């Protein structure tokens, strides 16, 4: 587990619209000084909250867990009985960058991301 270096990267919150995502980002900016960054499909409030412009995976949203070695993490987590939706894997330059687990956890989808 130490080698894999798991840590929470961000929480993705499903919002009903881009306007609602921007309003919540504005609130977090005013409340905590979390910088608002508008993207194509989401609005970040700092680095910890990704406010989706429309509902995405997970009933409530998603949780991104960063790891030092995503392929090794998938191997070890599968050995622990967890399953992955390999159709969701993001591959760049022949290396996996992100992949979702199958199912939900507390109403959230969960995915691994490469640090």
Phi and psi in degrees as GROMACS dihedral restraints (atoms count N, CA, C in turn):
[ dihedral_restraints ]
;  ai    aj    ak    al  type     phi  dphi    fc
    3     4     5     6     1   -62.2    20    10
    4     5     6     7     1   -44.4    20    10
    6     7     8     9     1   -61.3    20    10
    7     8     9    10     1   -39.7    20    10
    9    10    11    12     1   -72.4    20    10
   10    11    12    13     1   -27.2    20    10
   12    13    14    15     1    61.2    20    10
   13    14    15    16     1    43.2    20    10
   15    16    17    18     1   -61.1    20    10
   16    17    18    19     1   136.0    20    10
   18    19    20    21     1  -155.4    20    10
   19    20    21    22     1   150.9    20    10
   21    22    23    24     1   -69.2    20    10
   22    23    24    25     1   124.8    20    10
   24    25    26    27     1   -90.2    20    10
   25    26    27    28     1   -51.7    20    10
   27    28    29    30     1  -164.1    20    10
   28    29    30    31     1   164.1    20    10
   30    31    32    33     1  -110.1    20    10
   31    32    33    34     1   124.6    20    10
   33    34    35    36     1   -96.6    20    10
   34    35    36    37     1   126.7    20    10
   36    37    38    39     1  -112.0    20    10
   37    38    39    40     1   123.9    20    10
   39    40    41    42     1   -72.5    20    10
   40    41    42    43     1   121.0    20    10
   42    43    44    45     1  -112.4    20    10
   43    44    45    46     1   161.6    20    10
   45    46    47    48     1   -81.8    20    10
   46    47    48    49     1   -16.4    20    10
   48    49    50    51     1  -162.0    20    10
   49    50    51    52     1   166.3    20    10
   51    52    53    54     1   -62.7    20    10
   52    53    54    55     1   -36.3    20    10
   54    55    56    57     1   -64.5    20    10
   55    56    57    58     1   -42.8    20    10
   57    58    59    60     1   -65.2    20    10
   58    59    60    61     1   -38.6    20    10
   60    61    62    63     1   -63.7    20    10
   61    62    63    64     1   -43.6    20    10
   63    64    65    66     1   -67.3    20    10
   64    65    66    67     1   -38.1    20    10
   66    67    68    69     1   -62.2    20    10
   67    68    69    70     1   -43.3    20    10
   69    70    71    72     1   -68.3    20    10
   70    71    72    73     1   -38.2    20    10
   72    73    74    75     1   -62.0    20    10
   73    74    75    76     1   -40.2    20    10
   75    76    77    78     1   -61.7    20    10
   76    77    78    79     1   -40.5    20    10
   78    79    80    81     1   -63.1    20    10
   79    80    81    82     1   -46.4    20    10
   81    82    83    84     1   -64.5    20    10
   82    83    84    85     1   -33.5    20    10
   84    85    86    87     1   -67.8    20    10
   85    86    87    88     1   -44.1    20    10
   87    88    89    90     1   -67.2    20    10
   88    89    90    91     1   -40.1    20    10
   90    91    92    93     1   -73.1    20    10
   91    92    93    94     1   -48.6    20    10
   93    94    95    96     1  -121.0    20    10
   94    95    96    97     1     0.3    20    10
   96    97    98    99     1    63.9    20    10
   97    98    99   100     1    29.4    20    10
   99   100   101   102     1   -77.0    20    10
  100   101   102   103     1   118.5    20    10
  102   103   104   105     1   -64.0    20    10
  103   104   105   106     1   133.0    20    10
  105   106   107   108     1   -85.6    20    10
  106   107   108   109     1   131.5    20    10
  108   109   110   111     1  -133.9    20    10
  109   110   111   112     1   112.7    20    10
  111   112   113   114     1   -87.5    20    10
  112   113   114   115     1   127.9    20    10
  114   115   116   117     1  -118.0    20    10
  115   116   117   118     1  -172.4    20    10
  117   118   119   120     1   -68.5    20    10
  118   119   120   121     1   -44.7    20    10
  120   121   122   123     1  -112.5    20    10
  121   122   123   124     1    -6.2    20    10
  123   124   125   126     1  -155.5    20    10
  124   125   126   127     1   170.5    20    10
  126   127   128   129     1  -126.3    20    10
  127   128   129   130     1   123.8    20    10
  129   130   131   132     1   -89.3    20    10
  130   131   132   133     1   141.7    20    10
  132   133   134   135     1  -114.2    20    10
  133   134   135   136     1   102.2    20    10
  135   136   137   138     1    66.0    20    10
  136   137   138   139     1  -148.5    20    10
  138   139   140   141     1  -105.2    20    10
  139   140   141   142     1    -8.1    20    10
  141   142   143   144     1   -93.4    20    10
  142   143   144   145     1   -19.8    20    10
  144   145   146   147     1  -125.0    20    10
  145   146   147   148     1   125.5    20    10
  147   148   149   150     1  -111.3    20    10
  148   149   150   151     1   111.7    20    10
  150   151   152   153     1   -97.9    20    10
  151   152   153   154     1   109.2    20    10
  153   154   155   156     1   -73.5    20    10
  154   155   156   157     1   138.1    20    10
  156   157   158   159     1   -73.9    20    10
  157   158   159   160     1   -17.1    20    10
  159   160   161   162     1  -150.7    20    10
  160   161   162   163     1   156.1    20    10
  162   163   164   165     1   -56.1    20    10
  163   164   165   166     1   134.1    20    10
  165   166   167   168     1  -118.1    20    10
  166   167   168   169     1  -147.6    20    10
  168   169   170   171     1   -63.0    20    10
  169   170   171   172     1   148.2    20    10
  171   172   173   174     1    82.5    20    10
  172   173   174   175     1   143.0    20    10
  174   175   176   177     1   -58.2    20    10
  175   176   177   178     1   -45.7    20    10
  177   178   179   180     1   -99.9    20    10
  178   179   180   181     1   -20.9    20    10
  180   181   182   183     1   147.0    20    10
  181   182   183   184     1  -148.2    20    10
  183   184   185   186     1  -141.5    20    10
  184   185   186   187     1   161.2    20    10
  186   187   188   189     1  -122.2    20    10
  187   188   189   190     1   126.9    20    10
  189   190   191   192     1  -100.5    20    10
  190   191   192   193     1   126.5    20    10
  192   193   194   195     1  -112.5    20    10
  193   194   195   196     1   120.3    20    10
  195   196   197   198     1   -85.0    20    10
  196   197   198   199     1   149.1    20    10
  198   199   200   201     1  -144.5    20    10
  199   200   201   202     1   153.1    20    10
  201   202   203   204     1   -70.3    20    10
  202   203   204   205     1   -33.6    20    10
  204   205   206   207     1  -139.0    20    10
  205   206   207   208     1    92.7    20    10
  207   208   209   210     1   -64.2    20    10
  208   209   210   211     1   -41.1    20    10
  210   211   212   213     1   -63.9    20    10
  211   212   213   214     1   -41.7    20    10
  213   214   215   216     1   -65.6    20    10
  214   215   216   217     1   -38.3    20    10
  216   217   218   219     1   -62.5    20    10
  217   218   219   220     1   -44.3    20    10
  219   220   221   222     1   -58.9    20    10
  220   221   222   223     1   -46.7    20    10
  222   223   224   225     1   -57.2    20    10
  223   224   225   226     1   -51.7    20    10
  225   226   227   228     1   -66.4    20    10
  226   227   228   229     1   -39.0    20    10
  228   229   230   231     1   -69.6    20    10
  229   230   231   232     1   -35.4    20    10
  231   232   233   234     1   -64.2    20    10
  232   233   234   235     1   -37.9    20    10
  234   235   236   237     1   -63.5    20    10
  235   236   237   238     1   -26.4    20    10
  237   238   239   240     1   -86.1    20    10
  238   239   240   241     1     0.8    20    10
  240   241   242   243     1    99.6    20    10
  241   242   243   244     1     6.1    20    10
  243   244   245   246     1   -91.5    20    10
  244   245   246   247     1   149.0    20    10
  246   247   248   249     1  -115.6    20    10
  247   248   249   250     1   152.4    20    10
  249   250   251   252     1  -120.6    20    10
  250   251   252   253     1   149.1    20    10
  252   253   254   255     1   -91.2    20    10
  253   254   255   256     1    89.5    20    10
  255   256   257   258     1   -65.7    20    10
  256   257   258   259     1   -17.8    20    10
  258   259   260   261     1   -67.1    20    10
  259   260   261   262     1   -19.6    20    10
  261   262   263   264     1   -88.7    20    10
  262   263   264   265     1    -6.9    20    10
  264   265   266   267     1   -60.8    20    10
  265   266   267   268     1   134.4    20    10
  267   268   269   270     1  -100.2    20    10
  268   269   270   271     1   119.4    20    10
  270   271   272   273     1  -116.0    20    10
  271   272   273   274     1   126.8    20    10
  273   274   275   276     1  -131.6    20    10
  274   275   276   277     1   132.7    20    10
  276   277   278   279     1    52.3    20    10
  277   278   279   280     1    37.5    20    10
  279   280   281   282     1    76.4    20    10
  280   281   282   283     1     6.4    20    10
  282   283   284   285     1  -122.0    20    10
  283   284   285   286     1   140.3    20    10
  285   286   287   288     1   -70.6    20    10
  286   287   288   289     1   133.9    20    10
  288   289   290   291     1  -112.0    20    10
  289   290   291   292     1   -26.0    20    10
  291   292   293   294     1  -161.2    20    10
  292   293   294   295     1   152.2    20    10
  294   295   296   297     1  -161.1    20    10
  295   296   297   298     1   139.2    20    10
  297   298   299   300     1   -89.1    20    10
  298   299   300   301     1   145.1    20    10
  300   301   302   303     1   -72.0    20    10
  301   302   303   304     1   158.2    20    10
  303   304   305   306     1   -78.4    20    10
  304   305   306   307     1   142.4    20    10
  306   307   308   309     1    86.2    20    10
  307   308   309   310     1  -172.3    20    10
  309   310   311   312     1  -124.8    20    10
  310   311   312   313     1   157.2    20    10
  312   313   314   315     1  -132.2    20    10
  313   314   315   316     1   106.8    20    10
  315   316   317   318     1    61.7    20    10
  316   317   318   319     1    31.6    20    10
  318   319   320   321     1    84.7    20    10
  319   320   321   322     1     5.7    20    10
  321   322   323   324     1  -118.0    20    10
  322   323   324   325     1   138.7    20    10
  324   325   326   327     1   -72.3    20    10
  325   326   327   328     1   160.1    20    10
  327   328   329   330     1  -137.8    20    10
  328   329   330   331     1   137.9    20    10
  330   331   332   333     1  -137.5    20    10
  331   332   333   334     1   153.1    20    10
  333   334   335   336     1   -91.8    20    10
  334   335   336   337     1   145.1    20    10
  336   337   338   339     1  -132.0    20    10
  337   338   339   340     1   142.7    20    10
  339   340   341   342     1   -74.1    20    10
  340   341   342   343     1   132.0    20    10
